[in-house]
Amino acid sequence: MGLLEGTTALVTGGSRGIGRAICRKLAEQGAAIVLHYNSNRAAAEETAASIGGEMRLAQADMSSISEIERMFGELAGLRLDFLINNAGVWKNTPMGASPASVVNELIDTNLRGPFWVTQCALPLLKDGGRIVNVSSVAGRIGVAGGRSLYGATKAAIDSLTRNWALELAPRRILVNAVAPGYIATDMTDAFFSDPDMLDRTLKRQPLGALGTPEEVADVVAFLCSDGAKFITGQSINISGGLVI
Ligand SMILES: NC(=O)c1ccc[n+]([C@@H]2O[C@H](COP(=O)([O-])OP(=O)(O)OC[C@H]3O[C@@H](n4cnc5c(N)ncnc54)[C@H](OP(=O)(O)O)[C@@H]3O)[C@@H](O)[C@H]2O)c1
């Protein structure tokens, strides 16, 4: 019998990358999964089929409040133990050359999206449930070259995490975040398929390797486990020592 048998988790951005690994890990431990995706239905179906178990798909563009509300309308009646706010986008926003459409997309998807999802999910989330937000080490360091707004959305996720932990403590809902470093997914593929970029990145990595989605999923599963029942308001770096 899995540790999470009888529980239900909503994982946003569960179709690919880190979200897919989180769906797989929680499902292996016995959780029923609501796998959210945006535009890539084929990837969502493939992920669901490869994991098996109790699985339901849910679609919404996180940059749209009305789409999020429509999705939660479709999920009415669901009872959740875990909400994993993972969906996110990466966009380069150099100062002086960033169109409003890109700026809005980043803020709407990475910041307003998880805020609205959580607001809609709270009536479904059981007292004593868990929220795990996927932040990034990009929110904790300065990097030259167009990373500021992505980093700011992720720093904001850490701030939401601390504040929600206090706001939801009366319901014993624990709120934590994971802050991945460089993880090999579709999001980072464009950088790391360039051998020079990969080489330069690995030279700056104390542990000398990119992280895997599974390494992030393991920590998310821990934060959903009984072993983490006195941890709230924390954001855990999973960066191989890149950010200490
Ligand atoms: N990879 C890294 O190195 C890294 C490091 C730190 C933090 N992170 C964070 O980890 C999370 C997952 O990243 P990843 O690397 O796994 O990315 P990924 O492979 O690009 O997957 C992104 C996921 O988010 C969903 N998504 C994207 N835009 C969306 C939107 N507008 N509305 C709803 N869902 C949307 C995608 O759905 P579709 O499949 O339908 O497109 C997909 O499931 C993100 O929040 C990212 O910022 C990643």
PDBQT file of the ligand as one rigid body, heavy atoms in Angstrom, charges set to zero:
ROOT
HETATM    1  N1  LIG A 301      13.541  23.424 -16.002  1.00  0.00    +0.000 N 
HETATM    2  C1  LIG A 301      14.180  24.190 -15.137  1.00  0.00    +0.000 C 
HETATM    3  O1  LIG A 301      15.427  24.283 -15.155  1.00  0.00    +0.000 OA
HETATM    4  C2  LIG A 301      13.423  24.944 -14.087  1.00  0.00    +0.000 A 
HETATM    5  C3  LIG A 301      14.169  25.588 -13.085  1.00  0.00    +0.000 A 
HETATM    6  C4  LIG A 301      13.500  26.286 -12.094  1.00  0.00    +0.000 A 
HETATM    7  C5  LIG A 301      12.118  26.341 -12.094  1.00  0.00    +0.000 A 
HETATM    8  N2  LIG A 301      11.412  25.736 -13.086  1.00  0.00    +0.000 N 
HETATM    9  C6  LIG A 301       9.956  25.844 -13.014  1.00  0.00    +0.000 C 
HETATM   10  O2  LIG A 301       9.408  24.540 -12.997  1.00  0.00    +0.000 OA
HETATM   11  C7  LIG A 301       8.106  24.554 -13.577  1.00  0.00    +0.000 C 
HETATM   12  C8  LIG A 301       8.033  23.476 -14.655  1.00  0.00    +0.000 C 
HETATM   13  O3  LIG A 301       9.038  23.752 -15.612  1.00  0.00    +0.000 OA
HETATM   14  P1  LIG A 301       9.504  22.670 -16.701  1.00  0.00    +0.000 P 
HETATM   15  O4  LIG A 301      10.951  22.881 -16.896  1.00  0.00    +0.000 OA
HETATM   16  O5  LIG A 301       8.980  21.330 -16.371  1.00  0.00    +0.000 OA
HETATM   17  O6  LIG A 301       8.753  23.267 -17.996  1.00  0.00    +0.000 OA
HETATM   18  P2  LIG A 301       8.202  22.572 -19.316  1.00  0.00    +0.000 P 
HETATM   19  O7  LIG A 301       8.882  21.278 -19.579  1.00  0.00    +0.000 OA
HETATM   20  O8  LIG A 301       8.268  23.660 -20.355  1.00  0.00    +0.000 OA
HETATM   21  O9  LIG A 301       6.662  22.279 -18.947  1.00  0.00    +0.000 OA
HETATM   22  C9  LIG A 301       5.824  23.384 -18.660  1.00  0.00    +0.000 C 
HETATM   23  C10 LIG A 301       4.480  22.888 -18.184  1.00  0.00    +0.000 C 
HETATM   24  O10 LIG A 301       3.694  24.043 -17.847  1.00  0.00    +0.000 OA
HETATM   25  C11 LIG A 301       2.522  24.065 -18.666  1.00  0.00    +0.000 C 
HETATM   26  N3  LIG A 301       2.241  25.441 -19.077  1.00  0.00    +0.000 N 
HETATM   27  C12 LIG A 301       3.053  26.286 -19.771  1.00  0.00    +0.000 A 
HETATM   28  N4  LIG A 301       2.409  27.444 -20.023  1.00  0.00    +0.000 NA
HETATM   29  C13 LIG A 301       1.174  27.325 -19.499  1.00  0.00    +0.000 A 
HETATM   30  C14 LIG A 301       0.043  28.163 -19.463  1.00  0.00    +0.000 A 
HETATM   31  N5  LIG A 301       0.010  29.369 -20.034  1.00  0.00    +0.000 N 
HETATM   32  N6  LIG A 301      -1.055  27.700 -18.839  1.00  0.00    +0.000 NA
HETATM   33  C15 LIG A 301      -1.075  26.490 -18.280  1.00  0.00    +0.000 A 
HETATM   34  N7  LIG A 301      -0.044  25.630 -18.282  1.00  0.00    +0.000 NA
HETATM   35  C16 LIG A 301       1.073  26.047 -18.899  1.00  0.00    +0.000 A 
HETATM   36  C17 LIG A 301       2.837  23.192 -19.880  1.00  0.00    +0.000 C 
HETATM   37  O11 LIG A 301       1.613  22.680 -20.441  1.00  0.00    +0.000 OA
HETATM   38  P3  LIG A 301       1.559  22.144 -21.987  1.00  0.00    +0.000 P 
HETATM   39  O12 LIG A 301       2.283  20.819 -21.998  1.00  0.00    +0.000 OA
HETATM   40  O13 LIG A 301       0.122  21.985 -22.293  1.00  0.00    +0.000 OA
HETATM   41  O14 LIG A 301       2.243  23.178 -22.817  1.00  0.00    +0.000 OA
HETATM   42  C18 LIG A 301       3.717  22.117 -19.245  1.00  0.00    +0.000 C 
HETATM   43  O15 LIG A 301       2.939  21.141 -18.629  1.00  0.00    +0.000 OA
HETATM   44  C19 LIG A 301       7.899  25.978 -14.105  1.00  0.00    +0.000 C 
HETATM   45  O16 LIG A 301       7.156  26.741 -13.172  1.00  0.00    +0.000 OA
HETATM   46  C20 LIG A 301       9.319  26.517 -14.216  1.00  0.00    +0.000 C 
HETATM   47  O17 LIG A 301       9.363  27.925 -14.148  1.00  0.00    +0.000 OA
HETATM   48  C21 LIG A 301      12.025  25.037 -14.069  1.00  0.00    +0.000 A 
ENDROOT
TORSDOF 0
